[in-house]
Amino acid sequence: MIPAACLIALIGGLSGYGFSLIGRVCAFTNATSYRDAWEKSINKETSIIPAASCTFKTVCATLAYSMILADTFRAIFATAGLNFSRTNTLLGITSVVLLPLCLLKNLSSLAPFSLLGIVGMVYTAFAMGLRYFGGAYAAPAGVFLPDIAASMQPAFGNIGAAGVLSPNAFILVCMLSTAYMVSNYMY
């Protein structure tokens, strides 16, 4: 926990410092966008670099979120008895939900759904806490433990701080970079 918390703090600090630098450059140059700040501080000929980088990052993040949504909704549809392929689910969610959202000029109409998302997260945290403190997944006699395949059950080793240097630490780094992209879109 301590190495992971340190890694989170380090990456969070670097992200915050990056936001601070962008803000300072924009303030010094009276710029209103990455591209404008680049034009005024570097040169106009290469100002496509930050615009292309932001576009590429957005496309990759949207693709990743679409794949997660496709897997999630495929499982939800299967529960309801609808067996769609992953590709059909991905195309359906993208064309019916994501594309119209991307074409909205004003996102204020989504405010009630933001509150709904917060309520959903609080409900999920409550349900997880209830099951945790109730011992539903406790080893060896937890009520829900037999339902979890042995390969899916968490295993905690004794690697300690050396775990930060493990390739598995990149999973945490990827999750943190996704959080950075989300926070970048929020502002």
matplotlib code that plots the C-alpha trace (Angstrom):
import matplotlib.pyplot as plt

x = [0.0, 2.7, 4.7, 1.4, 0.4, 3.8, 3.5, 0.1, 1.3, 4.3, 2.3, -0.4, 2.2, 3.7, 0.2, -0.5, 2.8, 2.1, -1.3, 0.4, 3.0, 0.3, -1.5, 1.6, 2.5, -1.1, -1.0, 2.4, 1.4, -2.3, -3.1, -6.4, -5.4, -2.4, -1.9, -2.1, 0.4, 2.8, 2.5, 3.4, 6.1, 7.8, 6.8, 3.8, 5.1, 5.1, 2.0, 0.2, 2.2, 0.1, -3.2, -2.4, -1.2, -4.4, -6.5, -4.5, -4.8, -8.5, -9.0, -7.1, -9.0, -12.3, -11.4, -10.4, -13.6, -15.6, -14.0, -14.8, -18.4, -18.7, -17.5, -19.7, -22.8, -22.2, -22.3, -25.4, -27.2, -26.2, -27.8, -31.0, -30.8, -29.5, -26.4, -24.6, -21.0, -18.4, -18.1, -21.9, -22.1, -19.1, -20.6, -24.1, -22.9, -20.6, -23.2, -26.3, -24.8, -21.3, -21.5, -24.6, -22.9, -19.8, -21.9, -23.5, -22.5, -23.6, -23.2, -25.4, -28.2, -26.1, -25.9, -28.7, -26.9, -23.8, -25.7, -27.1, -23.5, -22.5, -25.4, -24.4, -20.9, -22.1, -24.5, -21.6, -19.3, -22.1, -22.7, -19.0, -18.6, -21.7, -20.3, -16.8, -17.8, -20.4, -17.7, -19.4, -16.1, -14.0, -11.8, -12.5, -16.2, -17.5, -20.9, -19.8, -16.3, -17.2, -18.7, -15.4, -13.1, -9.8, -7.9, -9.9, -9.4, -6.9, -3.5, -1.3, 2.4, 5.2, 7.0, 6.8, 8.3, 10.0, 6.6, 6.8, 9.7, 7.6, 6.0, 2.7, 3.1, 2.4, -1.2, -1.4, 0.4, -2.1, -5.0, -3.4, -2.9, -6.5, -7.5, -5.2, -6.9, -10.3, -9.3, -7.8, -11.2, -13.0, -11.0]
y = [0.0, 2.5, 2.1, 2.4, 5.5, 7.0, 6.3, 7.8, 10.9, 11.2, 10.9, 13.2, 15.8, 15.6, 16.0, 19.0, 20.6, 20.0, 21.8, 24.6, 25.0, 25.1, 27.7, 29.8, 29.7, 30.7, 33.6, 34.9, 34.7, 35.6, 32.4, 30.6, 27.2, 24.8, 25.7, 29.4, 29.1, 27.1, 29.7, 32.5, 30.8, 28.5, 29.2, 29.1, 26.5, 23.7, 24.7, 21.7, 19.5, 20.2, 20.2, 16.8, 15.4, 16.4, 15.0, 11.7, 11.5, 12.1, 9.5, 6.9, 7.7, 7.5, 4.2, 2.8, 4.0, 2.6, -0.8, -0.8, 0.2, -2.5, -5.2, -3.9, -3.6, -6.9, -8.5, -6.5, -7.5, -11.2, -11.0, -9.8, -12.7, -10.6, -12.1, -9.4, -9.7, -7.4, -5.6, -5.1, -3.8, -1.5, -0.1, 0.2, 2.1, 4.3, 5.3, 5.5, 6.9, 8.3, 10.0, 12.1, 13.1, 14.1, 16.3, 18.2, 21.9, 22.5, 19.8, 21.5, 19.1, 16.2, 17.8, 15.6, 12.5, 13.6, 13.6, 10.1, 8.9, 10.2, 8.5, 5.3, 5.5, 6.1, 3.1, 0.9, 2.0, 1.4, -2.1, -2.9, -1.7, -3.7, -6.9, -6.2, -5.6, -8.4, -10.9, -12.0, -12.5, -13.5, -16.5, -19.4, -19.3, -16.2, -16.5, -15.3, -16.7, -20.0, -18.1, -16.6, -18.8, -19.6, -17.8, -14.6, -14.4, -11.8, -13.0, -10.8, -11.6, -10.3, -8.3, -5.1, -1.9, -3.8, -4.2, -0.6, -1.8, -4.8, -4.6, -5.0, -1.5, -0.3, -1.3, 1.3, 3.8, 3.2, 3.7, 7.0, 8.2, 7.5, 9.5, 12.3, 12.3, 12.4, 15.4, 17.0, 16.8, 18.2, 21.4]
z = [0.0, 0.9, -2.4, -4.4, -2.4, -3.0, -6.7, -6.8, -5.0, -7.3, -10.5, -9.1, -8.2, -11.7, -13.3, -11.1, -11.9, -15.6, -15.3, -13.4, -16.2, -18.9, -16.9, -16.4, -20.1, -21.1, -18.5, -19.8, -23.4, -23.1, -24.9, -24.8, -26.1, -26.2, -29.9, -29.2, -26.3, -28.6, -31.4, -29.0, -27.1, -29.7, -33.3, -35.5, -38.0, -35.4, -33.5, -35.0, -32.5, -29.4, -31.3, -32.9, -29.6, -27.8, -30.6, -30.6, -26.8, -27.0, -29.7, -27.8, -24.5, -26.3, -28.0, -24.6, -22.9, -25.9, -25.5, -21.7, -22.4, -25.1, -22.7, -19.9, -22.0, -23.7, -20.3, -19.3, -22.6, -22.0, -18.6, -20.3, -22.7, -25.7, -27.2, -29.3, -30.4, -28.9, -32.3, -32.6, -29.0, -29.6, -32.8, -31.2, -28.1, -30.1, -32.7, -30.5, -27.3, -27.7, -31.1, -30.1, -26.9, -28.8, -31.1, -28.3, -28.3, -24.7, -22.0, -19.4, -20.3, -18.8, -15.3, -13.9, -15.1, -13.4, -10.1, -11.0, -11.5, -8.1, -6.5, -8.3, -7.0, -3.4, -3.7, -5.0, -2.2, 0.3, -1.1, -1.1, 2.5, 3.6, 2.0, 3.3, 6.9, 6.8, 5.8, 2.6, 0.8, 3.8, 3.5, 3.9, 4.8, 3.0, 1.4, -2.0, -2.0, -3.6, -6.6, -7.4, -9.5, -7.9, -10.7, -10.1, -6.3, -5.2, -4.1, -1.9, -1.8, 0.2, -2.5, -0.6, -1.9, -4.7, -6.3, -7.6, -9.8, -11.1, -14.6, -12.8, -11.5, -15.0, -14.5, -11.7, -13.9, -16.7, -14.4, -13.1, -16.7, -17.4, -14.4, -15.6, -19.0, -17.3, -15.2, -18.2, -20.0, -17.0, -17.1]

ax = plt.figure().add_subplot(projection="3d")
ax.plot(x, y, z, "-o")
ax.set_aspect("equal")
plt.show()
